[in-house]
Amino acid sequence: MIDLDTRLETHEHPFRHFRGAALLSARALADLGATAPDEGLFKRIDTSTTTGYVRRRYRSSVLPLSDNKSGFAFGLDALAPPWRELATDLVSGELADWLRRETGVDTAGLHRTSEIFRHYDGDFDDLNTGKLHKRLQLSLHLNEDWPGDGGGEFELWSGPDRSAGPAWAMSPVGGTALIYSASPSSWHQTVPVSEGRGLVRLSVSLSFFE
C-alpha cells in the first residue's frame, strides 16, 4: 500500500528531517477513510489537565499495533483489510530498507513500535523534542480530505521559545509524511484540531528506539 518508490526531500531547518508526499494513492486513502477503526478500539490519553510535572502535555487517542520488544501484536482481524495491509507494510523489511536508503538511518535490530493516532475536537500534542532515545520517527497522515482551517498541523520549531512562531508547518493531508531523528533540537508540536466540526485527524506512527 505504501509507495516505496517515493523519494523523500531532505531539509536541515530548523533541524534535519525528511518529507514525503503521495506515499498513499487516492484509492488507498478513500478505502482507509471508509473503513477506519472503531473509536472504541482506541485508548484515550489526556495529560493536558494533569497537575504537577508531566514530560509533555497532549490529548489524543491511540491504537497500538505492534511492539517487537515486548512481542505485542494487535489482532489484525479486528481491522478492515485496508488497515491490515497498512499495518503489515509498516513493519515490513521492504519499508525498513526504504527508510535506510532515503534517510541513511539503519534501524536493524532496534526496538520498533507502530501505532494509529486519532485526534479530534481540540486534541493536540504540545511543543516537545520527542523522546531523545528515538532513533527514527515516521508520521504518515491518512485523511483523504482535510480543510485548510481544520487545525491539526504538524509544526517544526527552532526551539522552545514561542515568540518567533513555528519555522514550518505541514497540513495533515493524506499520504504526506514527516520523518526525523529525535535530538535536543527537534522541537515540534501538533496544533489542536478545530472543535465542534466533527473532524477526525488520523495518522500512523512508526518509531525506532535505541
GICORQUI-V147090 format. One record per residue. N is the residue number from 0. RES is the residue in three letters. PHI is phi in degrees with one decimal (* if undefined). OMEGA is omega as a letter, one per 40 degrees, with the letter a starting at -180 (999 if undefined). Layout:
N:RES:PHI:OMEGA / N:RES:PHI:OMEGA
//
This chain:
0:MET:*:i / 1:ILE:-76.8:a / 2:ASP:-78.7:a / 3:LEU:-87.9:i / 4:ASP:-89.0:a / 5:THR:-66.9:i / 6:ARG:-97.5:i / 7:LEU:-88.7:i / 8:GLU:-90.1:i / 9:THR:-102.5:a / 10:HIS:-131.4:a / 11:GLU:-106.2:a / 12:HIS:-117.7:e / 13:PRO:-81.0:i / 14:PHE:-151.4:a / 15:ARG:-64.8:i / 16:HIS:-154.1:a / 17:PHE:-129.4:a / 18:ARG:-123.4:i / 19:GLY:-134.2:i / 20:ALA:-127.5:i / 21:ALA:58.2:i / 22:LEU:-73.4:i / 23:LEU:-126.4:i / 24:SER:-74.3:i / 25:ALA:-60.2:i / 26:ARG:-65.8:i / 27:ALA:-63.1:i / 28:LEU:-64.1:i / 29:ALA:-64.0:i / 30:ASP:-65.8:i / 31:LEU:-65.1:a / 32:GLY:-65.0:a / 33:ALA:-76.8:a / 34:THR:-128.4:a / 35:ALA:-56.3:i / 36:PRO:-58.4:i / 37:ASP:-61.4:a / 38:GLU:-55.4:a / 39:GLY:-66.4:i / 40:LEU:-79.0:a / 41:PHE:-90.0:i / 42:LYS:-95.6:a / 43:ARG:-84.1:i / 44:ILE:-128.3:a / 45:ASP:-144.1:i / 46:THR:-102.8:a / 47:SER:-70.2:a / 48:THR:-111.0:a / 49:THR:-68.0:i / 50:THR:-87.3:a / 51:GLY:84.4:a / 52:TYR:-77.2:i / 53:VAL:-133.3:a / 54:ARG:-62.9:i / 55:ARG:-154.0:a / 56:ARG:-105.7:i / 57:TYR:-158.3:i / 58:ARG:-145.3:a / 59:SER:-166.7:i / 60:SER:-123.5:a / 61:VAL:-132.8:i / 62:LEU:-121.4:i / 63:PRO:-65.2:i / 64:LEU:-105.0:a / 65:SER:-159.6:i / 66:ASP:-151.0:a / 67:ASN:-74.9:i / 68:LYS:-81.2:i / 69:SER:-84.8:a / 70:GLY:86.1:a / 71:PHE:-68.4:i / 72:ALA:-145.0:i / 73:PHE:-66.2:i / 74:GLY:-69.1:a / 75:LEU:-64.3:i / 76:ASP:-62.6:i / 77:ALA:-78.3:a / 78:LEU:-105.4:i / 79:ALA:-69.7:a / 80:PRO:-50.3:i / 81:PRO:-60.7:a / 82:TRP:-74.7:i / 83:ARG:-64.3:i / 84:GLU:-64.5:i / 85:LEU:-64.0:i / 86:ALA:-61.6:i / 87:THR:-69.7:i / 88:ASP:-59.2:a / 89:LEU:-59.5:a / 90:VAL:-106.2:a / 91:SER:-78.8:i / 92:GLY:-63.9:i / 93:GLU:-63.6:i / 94:LEU:-68.8:i / 95:ALA:-61.4:i / 96:ASP:-65.0:i / 97:TRP:-62.3:i / 98:LEU:-60.3:i / 99:ARG:-64.2:i / 100:ARG:-64.2:a / 101:GLU:-81.6:a / 102:THR:-110.6:a / 103:GLY:79.6:a / 104:VAL:-100.3:i / 105:ASP:-91.1:a / 106:THR:-100.3:a / 107:ALA:-58.8:i / 108:GLY:80.4:a / 109:LEU:-84.3:i / 110:HIS:-67.8:a / 111:ARG:-124.9:i / 112:THR:-128.1:i / 113:SER:-133.2:a / 114:GLU:-148.8:i / 115:ILE:-105.3:i / 116:PHE:-115.3:a / 117:ARG:-128.4:i / 118:HIS:-117.0:i / 119:TYR:-154.0:i / 120:ASP:43.0:i / 121:GLY:86.4:i / 122:ASP:-61.4:a / 123:PHE:-159.0:i / 124:ASP:-135.2:a / 125:ASP:-71.9:a / 126:LEU:-57.8:a / 127:ASN:-159.9:i / 128:THR:-95.8:a / 129:GLY:85.0:i / 130:LYS:-69.2:a / 131:LEU:-70.3:i / 132:HIS:-92.9:i / 133:LYS:-81.7:a / 134:ARG:-76.0:i / 135:LEU:-157.5:i / 136:GLN:-131.6:i / 137:LEU:-117.1:i / 138:SER:-119.7:a / 139:LEU:-120.5:a / 140:HIS:-82.4:a / 141:LEU:-123.9:a / 142:ASN:-74.4:i / 143:GLU:-64.4:i / 144:ASP:-132.6:i / 145:TRP:-148.5:a / 146:PRO:-69.2:a / 147:GLY:-62.1:i / 148:ASP:-105.4:a / 149:GLY:-86.7:a / 150:GLY:70.6:i / 151:GLY:76.9:a / 152:GLU:-65.7:i / 153:PHE:-95.3:a / 154:GLU:-107.8:i / 155:LEU:-107.1:a / 156:TRP:-123.3:i / 157:SER:-79.4:a / 158:GLY:176.4:a / 159:PRO:-76.2:i / 160:ASP:-75.3:a / 161:ARG:-83.2:a / 162:SER:-65.1:a / 163:ALA:-86.2:a / 164:GLY:79.4:a / 165:PRO:-70.7:i / 166:ALA:-80.7:a / 167:TRP:-167.1:a / 168:ALA:-138.7:i / 169:MET:-117.7:i / 170:SER:-69.6:a / 171:PRO:-77.2:i / 172:VAL:-78.8:a / 173:GLY:-55.9:i / 174:GLY:88.8:i / 175:THR:-90.6:a / 176:ALA:-141.9:i / 177:LEU:-128.1:a / 178:ILE:-132.1:i / 179:TYR:-156.7:i / 180:SER:-104.2:a / 181:ALA:-66.5:i / 182:SER:-157.3:i / 183:PRO:-60.6:a / 184:SER:-105.6:a / 185:SER:-87.2:a / 186:TRP:-74.4:a / 187:HIS:-157.2:i / 188:GLN:-158.7:i / 189:THR:-109.3:a / 190:VAL:-66.5:i / 191:PRO:-55.8:i / 192:VAL:-70.9:a / 193:SER:-54.8:a / 194:GLU:-90.3:i / 195:GLY:73.6:a / 196:ARG:-118.2:i / 197:GLY:73.4:a / 198:LEU:-78.3:i / 199:VAL:-126.6:a / 200:ARG:-91.9:a / 201:LEU:-110.4:i / 202:SER:-151.9:i / 203:VAL:-116.6:a / 204:SER:-126.8:i / 205:LEU:-123.9:a / 206:SER:-125.6:i / 207:PHE:-122.7:a / 208:PHE:-118.1:i / 209:GLU:-67.2:999
//
